[in-house]
Amino acid sequence: MVRAAYRPVMALERVLTSDLVQVARLHQNTERKGIWRGAGGDFYKTKQNQKVVGGGLRSLGLSSPHQYQAKLAPAEVTNILRANEYTTTDLPHGPVKSFDMNTLQSNNPIEDSHSEAVLTVGGGLLFGIFDGHGGAACGQVVAKRLLHYIAAGLLPPQDLARHLKIVQEGEKNNEEYSLVKTFNDHFELVQDLRDLYQQSYVEYLHMLHEKRVEIGNNDQIHDVEDILIHAFNTLDGDMSREAISRPGGLVNMKTVTVAMSGCVAAAAHIEGPHLSVASTGDCTAVVGSLSDTDTWIAKKLTQEHNSDNQKEVKRILAEHPETEHHHIIKGDRLLSILAPLRAFGDFKFKWDRATIEDTLGAILGEHACPPNYKTPPYLTAQPEVTYHRLSPRDKFMVIGSDGLWDMMTPMQVVRLVGEHMSGKVTLSPLHLTQPHIPLNNIATLLKQRQAAMRLKPTDSNAATHLIRSALGGTAYGVDHGRLSQMLSLPQDMVRMFRDDITIQVVFFDDEYLRHC
């Protein structure tokens, strides 16, 4: 994650104007090696080096990052931007009619992860973006696991008991074995991690079931805010326990790799007109709405948990003795190291000193414990949850990692998506839905289409449109030269100028919401 305040703008301008700088062609490396190797060895693998697009599978090409050239042609720029885009309208009838998503890497491997899913029991949808730091491991694991934890927490007692029985008996062909049907899922974890995580999930289901029996069937178990908070905290606790545990007396390097890295997250649950967003860290979610005068309004549903958030700083300081306060937030970072003040993983800011030295000491040596580490934990994964009741004037929601928000404000993003919605209709031919339409009505349609031509976008995918505008946008529109340079910076420089960018644009069905 790159803090906007530290981005070297002047250096970027020098790169963009210099004819002497050689730049690398950075095609998205979607034909990654079959297995990613972290500090703990094999971690996750791609699913046959393929990508899901529009419900089908297609193979992806790879360009060598060592082919240098000063400028990319427009077609090459478009190919890079669209390499990972995904769109679907194949959703059950409800508040969401479609969603677009896209991701553009800066780090290698990319540290952003994402999840999109329909709940198989009870209805509803889940969306999440997970921005990793210190490696990709934690973000990948949370993206794989969190939606299952949330979905299980949402189940009423009878459904939970049935799901627990199905999972325990290994009925994988039962449609309720998995509570989420995911889209656009490129990776699967290696088998030993899948087995370990399945064991933790079953224990989580048992805990939920006991809690249901203890509380009884009342309104408390249907509080979505509590469910989201409990899912975040329990998953983080499970990752901690999995890393500390030593079956056979040996450190499990795969789980320790997850423990040493971290990720921030924003996860949204949508059911009927009810939208709840849980956020830990600095991913951002914003709803784009039309006002009574048909102007765009950006409703921000998250607050960044970093040193710019004074409420968050005060919360952390209040949890520790005053004698420590001058060490806790230093240089805008937690213990002078970590930028986000809430995150999954990063257990070297959560465990006690003895556990850190015992688990991480052999790997990190004398640097296992951060400086001035006296009264842990200093970090939490507990999210802040915001509820928003959707109305017909709410047209879409954008969730993005901070690579997007470093370059654009929520209002700029909402306006761009709003304009994209208006201009997108011109990308397909005009179809008259009824016969015998009066000529004056046809004339009105044509005038509206003519007006929309001014906004005709290059990309049909709204997330791609946002990335194009974020990297190449100027006061006069998208500048190809700037966009070309931003996409062809060499790997050892690109991280100075932009972070990984991952975006989900969720479009609401205003006709459905009108009748809620």
C-alpha positions in Angstrom: 0.0 0.0 0.0 1.3 3.4 -0.9 0.3 6.4 1.2 -0.7 9.3 -1.0 1.3 11.8 1.0 4.5 10.0 0.2 4.0 9.4 -3.5 6.9 11.2 -5.4 4.9 13.3 -7.8 7.8 15.3 -9.1 9.8 12.1 -9.8 6.8 10.8 -11.7 6.7 13.9 -13.9 10.4 13.5 -14.7 9.8 9.9 -15.7 6.8 10.8 -17.9 8.7 13.6 -19.7 12.1 11.9 -20.1 12.9 10.2 -23.4 16.0 8.6 -21.8 14.2 6.3 -19.4 13.7 2.7 -20.6 10.5 1.2 -19.4 9.4 -2.3 -19.2 6.2 -3.7 -20.8 4.2 -4.9 -17.9 1.5 -7.2 -19.3 -0.5 -8.7 -16.5 1.3 -12.0 -15.8 -1.9 -14.0 -15.8 -0.1 -17.1 -17.0 1.7 -17.2 -13.6 3.7 -20.2 -12.6 1.4 -23.0 -11.6 2.4 -22.7 -7.9 3.3 -19.6 -6.0 6.2 -20.2 -3.5 6.4 -18.2 -0.4 8.8 -18.4 2.5 7.0 -21.6 3.5 7.1 -23.3 0.1 4.1 -24.1 -2.0 1.2 -21.9 -1.0 -1.5 -21.7 -3.7 -1.8 -22.7 -7.3 -3.6 -21.3 -10.3 -6.5 -23.2 -11.7 -5.1 -24.5 -15.0 -3.7 -21.1 -15.8 -7.1 -19.9 -16.9 -9.5 -17.1 -16.2 -13.3 -17.1 -15.9 -14.9 -14.6 -18.2 -18.6 -14.3 -18.7 -19.2 -17.8 -17.4 -16.7 -19.5 -19.6 -13.0 -20.2 -19.4 -10.3 -18.8 -21.7 -6.6 -19.1 -21.7 -4.4 -16.1 -21.1 -1.3 -15.0 -22.9 1.9 -13.8 -21.4 4.3 -11.1 -22.5 7.8 -11.1 -21.2 8.5 -8.3 -18.7 12.0 -8.0 -20.1 10.8 -6.6 -23.5 11.6 -2.9 -23.2 10.1 -0.1 -25.2 9.4 3.5 -24.6 5.7 3.6 -25.5 2.7 1.2 -25.8 0.3 1.4 -28.7 -3.4 2.0 -27.8 -4.3 -1.6 -28.5 -1.5 -2.8 -26.2 -2.7 -0.5 -23.4 -6.2 -1.8 -23.8 -5.0 -5.4 -23.7 -3.1 -4.8 -20.5 -6.1 -3.0 -18.9 -8.6 -5.7 -19.9 -6.5 -8.7 -19.1 -8.2 -9.4 -15.7 -11.6 -7.7 -16.2 -14.7 -9.6 -15.4 -18.4 -8.9 -15.8 -21.5 -10.9 -15.0 -25.2 -10.4 -15.2 -25.9 -14.0 -14.3 -27.3 -13.3 -10.9 -30.5 -14.3 -9.1 -33.3 -11.8 -9.2 -32.7 -9.3 -6.4 -31.1 -5.9 -5.6 -28.0 -6.5 -7.7 -28.4 -6.7 -11.5 -24.7 -7.0 -12.5 -21.2 -6.3 -11.4 -17.9 -5.4 -13.0 -14.5 -6.0 -11.5 -10.9 -5.6 -12.6 -7.4 -5.7 -11.0 -4.1 -4.3 -12.2 -0.9 -5.4 -10.5 2.0 -3.3 -9.3 3.6 -5.7 -6.9 4.9 -9.0 -8.2 3.2 -11.1 -7.2 0.1 -8.9 -6.8 -0.8 -8.4 -3.1 -4.5 -7.5 -3.8 -7.1 -10.3 -3.6 -10.9 -10.2 -4.1 -14.0 -12.4 -3.7 -17.5 -12.2 -5.1 -20.2 -14.7 -4.3 -23.9 -15.5 -4.1 -25.1 -17.2 -1.0 -26.5 -20.7 -1.7 -28.7 -20.8 1.4 -31.0 -17.9 2.3 -30.1 -15.6 -0.6 -27.9 -12.5 -0.6 -24.5 -11.6 -2.1 -21.1 -11.0 -0.7 -18.3 -8.8 -2.1 -14.8 -8.3 -0.7 -11.5 -6.7 -1.5 -8.4 -7.6 0.5 -5.2 -5.5 0.1 -2.2 -7.4 1.3 1.1 -6.1 2.7 4.3 -7.9 3.5 3.5 -10.5 0.8 0.4 -11.9 -0.9 -0.2 -14.8 1.5 -2.6 -13.3 4.1 -4.8 -11.5 1.5 -5.1 -14.7 -0.5 -6.1 -16.8 2.5 -8.6 -14.2 3.8 -10.2 -13.9 0.3 -10.6 -17.7 0.3 -12.0 -18.1 3.8 -13.8 -14.9 5.0 -17.0 -15.2 2.9 -17.6 -18.7 4.2 -17.3 -17.5 7.8 -19.7 -14.7 7.1 -22.2 -17.0 5.3 -22.2 -19.5 8.2 -22.8 -16.7 10.7 -25.9 -15.6 8.8 -27.6 -19.0 8.9 -30.6 -19.5 11.2 -30.2 -22.4 13.8 -31.9 -25.1 11.7 -30.0 -24.3 8.6 -26.7 -24.1 10.5 -27.3 -27.6 12.1 -28.0 -29.1 8.7 -25.0 -27.4 7.1 -22.7 -28.7 10.0 -24.0 -32.2 9.5 -23.4 -32.1 5.7 -19.9 -30.7 6.1 -19.0 -33.3 8.8 -20.2 -36.2 6.7 -18.3 -34.9 3.7 -21.4 -34.7 1.3 -19.5 -32.6 -1.3 -22.2 -33.2 -3.9 -24.9 -31.6 -1.7 -25.6 -28.0 -2.9 -25.4 -26.9 0.8 -21.9 -28.2 1.3 -20.6 -24.8 0.4 -22.6 -21.8 1.4 -21.1 -19.5 -1.2 -21.0 -19.8 -5.0 -18.0 -17.7 -6.1 -17.3 -16.0 -9.3 -14.1 -15.3 -11.1 -12.0 -17.4 -8.7 -8.5 -18.0 -10.1 -6.7 -19.7 -7.3 -7.0 -22.7 -5.1 -4.9 -23.3 -2.0 -2.6 -26.3 -1.8 -4.1 -29.5 -0.3 -2.5 -29.4 3.1 -3.8 -25.9 3.8 -7.2 -26.8 2.5 -7.4 -29.6 4.9 -6.2 -27.5 7.8 -8.6 -24.7 7.0 -11.5 -27.1 6.6 -10.8 -28.4 10.1 -10.8 -24.9 11.5 -14.1 -24.2 9.7 -15.8 -27.2 11.2 -14.7 -26.0 14.6 -16.1 -22.6 13.8 -19.4 -24.2 12.8 -19.5 -26.1 16.2 -18.9 -22.8 18.0 -21.7 -21.1 16.1 -24.1 -23.9 16.8 -23.4 -23.9 20.5 -23.8 -20.1 20.5 -27.2 -20.5 18.8 -28.4 -23.1 21.3 -27.2 -20.9 24.2 -28.9 -17.7 22.9 -32.0 -19.3 21.5 -33.8 -18.4 18.3 -34.2 -14.6 18.8 -33.3 -11.4 17.0 -29.7 -11.3 18.5 -28.5 -13.9 16.0 -29.8 -11.9 13.0 -27.8 -8.8 13.8 -25.7 -8.5 10.6 -23.2 -6.1 12.3 -22.4 -8.6 15.1 -22.2 -11.4 12.5 -19.6 -9.5 10.4 -17.5 -8.5 13.4 -17.6 -12.1 14.8 -16.6 -13.5 11.4 -13.6 -11.1 11.0 -12.4 -11.7 14.5 -12.8 -15.5 14.5 -11.0 -15.9 11.2 -8.1 -13.8 12.4 -8.0 -15.8 15.6 -8.0 -19.1 13.6 -5.1 -17.9 11.5 -3.2 -17.0 14.7 -3.9 -20.4 16.3 -2.9 -22.3 13.1 0.5 -20.5 13.0 1.3 -21.1 16.6 0.2 -24.8 16.6 3.1 -27.2 16.1 2.0 -30.7 15.3 5.0 -32.9 15.7 7.0 -30.0 17.2 7.7 -28.4 13.9 6.8 -24.9 12.8 4.4 -25.0 9.8 6.1 -22.6 7.4 2.9 -22.1 5.3 0.8 -20.9 8.2 3.7 -18.8 9.5 4.0 -17.2 6.1 0.4 -16.1 6.4 1.1 -14.9 10.0 4.0 -12.7 9.0 2.1 -10.9 6.2 -1.2 -9.0 6.6 -4.1 -7.5 4.8 -6.7 -4.8 5.1 -10.3 -5.7 4.0 -13.7 -4.3 3.0 -16.5 -6.8 2.7 -20.1 -6.0 1.8 -23.2 -8.1 2.4 -26.4 -7.3 0.3 -29.8 -8.8 1.0 -32.9 -7.1 -0.3 -32.6 -3.4 0.3 -30.1 -4.0 3.2 -26.4 -3.2 2.6 -23.8 -3.7 5.3 -20.1 -3.0 4.8 -17.4 -4.2 7.2 -14.0 -2.5 6.9 -10.7 -3.0 8.6 -7.8 -0.9 7.3 -8.0 1.4 4.3 -10.0 -0.2 1.6 -13.0 2.0 0.7 -16.6 1.5 -0.3 -18.8 4.2 -1.7 -22.4 4.2 -3.0 -23.2 6.4 -6.1 -26.7 7.9 -5.8 -28.7 10.4 -7.8 -30.1 13.4 -6.0 -33.6 14.9 -6.5 -32.0 17.2 -9.1 -30.3 14.2 -10.8 -26.8 15.1 -9.8 -24.4 12.5 -8.5 -23.8 12.0 -4.8 -21.0 9.9 -3.3 -21.9 8.2 0.0 -18.8 6.9 1.6 -19.5 3.8 3.8 -16.0 3.2 5.2 -13.4 5.2 7.2 -9.7 4.5 6.8 -8.0 3.1 9.8 -4.7 4.9 9.6 -2.8 7.8 11.3 -4.9 10.4 9.5 -8.0 9.1 11.4 -7.6 10.9 14.8 -10.5 8.9 16.3 -8.6 5.7 15.5 -5.3 7.0 16.9 -7.1 8.0 20.2 -8.6 4.5 20.4 -5.2 2.8 20.1 -3.5 5.2 22.6 -6.3 4.7 25.1 -5.5 0.9 25.1 -1.9 1.4 26.3 -0.1 3.2 29.2 0.7 6.9 28.7 4.4 6.1 29.1 4.2 4.3 25.7 2.2 6.9 23.7 5.2 8.6 22.1 6.3 5.3 20.7 3.0 3.8 19.5 2.4 6.0 16.4 5.7 7.2 15.0 6.2 8.5 11.5 2.5 8.0 10.8 3.0 4.2 11.4 2.2 1.8 14.2 5.4 1.2 16.2 7.1 3.1 13.3 6.5 0.1 11.0 2.9 -0.5 10.0 0.7 2.0 8.1 -2.8 0.5 8.6 -4.0 0.6 12.2 -6.3 -2.4 11.8 -5.5 -5.5 9.7 -5.8 -9.3 9.4 -2.6 -11.2 10.1 0.5 -9.1 11.1 0.7 -11.2 14.3 4.0 -9.7 15.3 1.9 -6.8 16.4 -0.7 -9.0 18.3 1.1 -11.9 20.0 2.9 -11.6 23.3 6.7 -11.3 23.1 7.3 -14.9 24.0 5.1 -16.3 21.3 6.7 -14.0 18.7 10.2 -15.1 19.6 9.2 -18.8 19.8 7.3 -18.8 16.5 9.1 -16.2 14.4 12.5 -15.9 16.1 14.1 -18.6 14.0 13.0 -16.8 10.8 13.3 -13.1 11.7 16.0 -13.3 14.3 16.5 -10.3 16.6 14.0 -8.3 14.5 11.1 -10.7 15.3 9.7 -8.2 17.9 9.0 -4.6 16.8 10.8 -1.8 18.8 9.2 -0.7 22.1 7.0 -3.8 22.1 5.7 -3.7 25.7 1.9 -4.1 26.0 0.5 -6.1 23.1 -1.8 -6.4 21.2 -1.3 -3.2 19.3 -3.3 -4.3 16.3 -6.8 -5.7 15.7 -8.8 -7.2 12.8 -12.1 -6.0 14.2 -14.0 -4.1 11.5 -16.2 -1.0 11.7 -19.6 -1.9 10.2 -21.8 0.6 8.3 -25.4 -0.1 7.4 -27.2 1.6 4.5 -30.7 1.0 3.3 -30.8 1.0 -0.5 -33.3 3.1 -2.3 -34.1 3.4 -6.0 -31.8 6.4 -6.2 -28.8 4.3 -5.2 -27.4 3.2 -8.6 -24.1 1.4 -7.8 -21.4 0.7 -5.2 -17.7 0.9 -5.8 -15.3 -1.1 -3.5 -11.6 -0.5 -4.2 -8.2 -1.1 -2.7 -6.2 2.1 -1.9 -4.4 2.0 -5.2 -7.5 3.6 -6.7 -8.2 6.1 -3.9 -4.6 7.3 -3.9 -5.4 8.7 -7.3 -9.1 9.6 -7.1 -11.6 11.0 -4.7 -14.9 9.1 -4.1 -16.8 11.9 -5.9 -14.5 11.6 -9.0 -15.1 7.8 -9.0 -18.9 8.2 -8.7 -19.0 10.8 -11.5 -16.9 8.6 -13.8 -19.1 5.5 -13.2 -22.2 7.6 -13.6 -21.0 9.0 -16.9 -19.9 5.5 -17.9 -23.5 4.2 -17.3 -24.9 6.9 -19.5 -22.4 6.4 -22.3 -22.3 2.6 -22.2 -25.7 2.3 -24.0 -24.0 3.6 -27.2 -21.7 0.6 -27.3 -24.5 -1.7 -28.5 -27.0 -1.1 -31.4 -30.4 0.6 -30.6 -33.2 -1.9 -30.3 -36.8 -0.9 -30.2 -38.5 -3.1 -27.6 -42.1 -2.7 -29.0 -43.6 -2.6 -32.4 -45.6 0.4 -33.7 -43.7 3.0 -31.6 -44.8 6.5 -32.6 -42.2 8.5 -34.6 -42.0 11.2 -32.0 -41.0 8.6 -29.3 -38.3 7.2 -31.7 -37.0 10.8 -32.2 -36.8 11.3 -28.5 -34.8 8.0 -28.1 -32.4 9.1 -30.9 -31.8 12.5 -29.3 -31.0 10.8 -26.0 -28.6 8.4 -27.7 -27.0 11.3 -29.5 -26.4 13.1 -26.2 -25.0 9.9 -24.7 -22.4 9.7 -27.6 -20.5 12.5 -25.9 -19.9 10.1 -23.0 -19.2 6.9 -25.1 -16.5 5.0 -23.2 -13.6 3.0 -24.6 -14.4 0.2 -22.2 -17.7 -1.6 -21.5 -16.4 -2.6 -18.0 -16.8 0.2 -15.5 -13.8 -1.1 -13.3 -11.6 -1.0 -16.4 -12.9 2.5 -17.2 -11.9 3.6 -13.7 -8.4 2.2 -13.9 -7.9 3.8 -17.3 -9.0 7.2 -15.9 -7.0 6.8 -12.7 -3.7 6.2 -14.5 -4.1 8.4 -17.6 -6.7 10.9 -16.6 -6.1 14.7 -17.0 -8.3 17.7 -17.0 -8.8 17.2 -20.7 -9.6 13.5 -20.6 -7.4 10.4 -20.7 -3.9 11.1 -22.0 -2.6 8.1 -23.9 1.1 9.0 -23.4 0.7 9.3 -19.6 -1.3 6.0 -19.5 1.3 4.2 -21.7 4.1 5.3 -19.4 2.2 4.3 -16.2 1.7 0.9 -17.6 5.2 0.4 -18.8 7.3 1.4 -15.8 10.0 -1.2 -15.0 9.3 -3.5 -12.1 11.9 -1.9 -9.8 10.2 1.5 -10.3 6.5 0.9 -10.7 5.8 0.5 -7.0 7.1 4.1 -6.4 4.3 5.5 -8.5 1.2 3.3 -8.2 0.0 0.5 -6.0 -2.0 -2.6 -6.9 -5.5 -1.6 -8.0 -8.5 -3.8 -7.5 -12.1 -2.5 -8.1 -15.6 -4.0 -7.8 -18.5 -2.0 -9.3 -21.8 -3.4 -8.2 -24.9 -2.2 -10.1 -28.2 -2.0 -8.2 -31.6 -2.9 -9.8 -33.6 0.2 -9.1 -36.8 -1.4 -10.3 -36.4 -4.2 -7.6 -35.6 -1.6 -5.0 -38.6 0.5 -5.9 -40.8 -2.4 -4.7 -38.9 -3.2 -1.5 
